[in-house]
Amino acid sequence: MQNIISSEFLTMITVGAKITLVQEGEIARQMFFIKKGCVRVWFNNNGVDVTTQLFFEDEAAASLESFLYGEPSQFTIETLEPCEIAVFNKADFDKLLAEDAVFKDWFYQTALQKLLSHSKRLLTFIKNKPQDRYRELLANQPQLLQRIPQRYLASYLGITTVSLSRIRNRR
């Protein structure tokens, strides 16, 4: 990302933990590049927070449909840790997408990678039992156990905190 987007298009911010970057129902006008820290994407399902994505260093986070099409965001984006974030606004995004072939290719590749990642995650939810999802998380993303509070991990795995505790105790 650093080599793709000139620093003239990015605004660096430092924020604490539990800071809302995009509120569910708002129109997302910014994309965020995580330099340091962790960000979660979640939505409210009848009073229950459902964590759908977790972003870490060197990843881009956005409520993409809202950012691209100006629709109200279906998600809240908030920091879980103190973060250093490069903020990229919509007007600059549109300008680069229209005028810069390297940026356009980077965005296409990044979006395609995210689509494939989401498809794989959806298939995991359909095919695997909760304990299998937890085992896969341990194998592929063990750092999450150190950085993410248990309630958010449980939500990310699609289970309750009680179920997560039982699965962890069985190991």
N, C-alpha and C positions, 0 to 999 in steps of 0.2 A: 504494500500500500504506500509506503514511504516514497518509493521511486515512481509510483504511478501518479500520485496527486501532489502537485506543488504545494509547498507550505503556505503559499499566499491564499489558498482556498480553505485552509484548516485553521480553526481557532482552538487552542489548547485550554482545557479547563481542568481543575483539580477539585474533586468533590468528595464528601464523606460517604460513609455507608448509609444505606436506606434512603438515598436521594432518588426521587422520581424524575426520570429523564423524559418520558412520554407517559401520559395518563390515558388509560382506556377511555375511549370516546372522543379524545382530542384528535386533531389532524397532525400527523407527524411531519414536521418540516425540517428534520435533521436526521442525519445518519451519524453513528458514533463508531470511532475506531479506538478500541481499548489498548492503551499503551501500558497501563498497569492496573490490576484489580480484576474484579469479577462483576458481571452484570447478569441479571436474570430477566427473562421475559415471562409474563404470566397473565392470566385472565381470571376474572371472578365468575365462578360457576355456582350460582345460588348461594352465595356467602362463603364459598370455599375457594381459596387460592389454588389455581392449577398452574404449576410451572411447566412451561413448554420448551424453553431453551435456556442454556447457560453459555455465556460468552466470557472469554479470558483474553489474556495478552495476545496482541497481533490478530484479533478477530474484529469483524465489522458487525455491529448490531443496529437493527432498525425494525420498525413496524413497516415492513416493506410495502404491503398493499396500500397502506395509508400514505407513506412517503411518495410512492410512485403515482398514485391516482387521486390523492387529495381526499380520500374517504376517512371517516372517523376510525381511529385505531381500535382494533379488537383486543389489543393487548396493552398492558402497562410494562414499561421498561424501567427497572430500578437497579441501583448499585447494591451489591451485597457487601462490598468492602470499600475502603477508601480507594478512589480511582483517579488515574490520569487519563484523560480522554481527548482525542482530537475530534472536533465537531465539524461536520461537513454539511453545509446548508443546501436546500433543494435547488435554488437558483443556480448555484455553482455546479451542482450535479448535472442539471439539465444542459448547461452550457458545455461542460466537458463531454457529456454523452453525445451531443450533437457535433462537436468540433474535433474531438481527440480520439483517433482510432485505437491507440494503445489503451486509453481509459475504457473505451467501449468494449474492447476485447477482455480487459481485466474484469469489468463488471459482468459480462456474459459468463465468463469462466467461474467467477465467484457465485453467481446466481445458480448456475447449473450444478455446481458442487453442493450448494445448500439444498437444492431440490432433491438431489440424490440422497443426501444425508437424511432429509425428512422422510423420504420414501422408505429408507432402510429402518428408521426409527418407528414409523407406522407399522411396518411389517413385523418388527420385534414385538410391538404391543399386541398384534393379532395372533402371532404364532407362539410366543413364549409366556410361560408362567412367571409370576413376579420374582420368584427365587432365581430363575434363569436370567431375567433382566438385571437383577442385582449382580449375579456372577459375571455377566457380560460387562457391566459397569466397572467391576473390580479389575477385570482383565484389560479393558480398553482405556479407562479413565480413572485410575486409582487416586489421582490427585484430588478428585472431587470429594472423596471422603475426608480429606484434611481441610478443605476450604469451604465446603457448603454445609450449612446447618442441616441437621437430620430432617427437620420438617420439610425443607425445600427438596432434599434428596428424595424423600418419600413421594412427594408430589410429582417430581420429575419422573419417577419410576411408575407412577400411576397407582400408588398404594397408600395406605394410612401409615402414620408414624408407628402405630402399634405393630402393624404387619412388618414394617422394616425392622423393628427391634427383634421380633421373633426370628426373622430370616437371619439377622446378624448373630443372634445368640445360638442358632443351630450350627453355625460355622465354627 
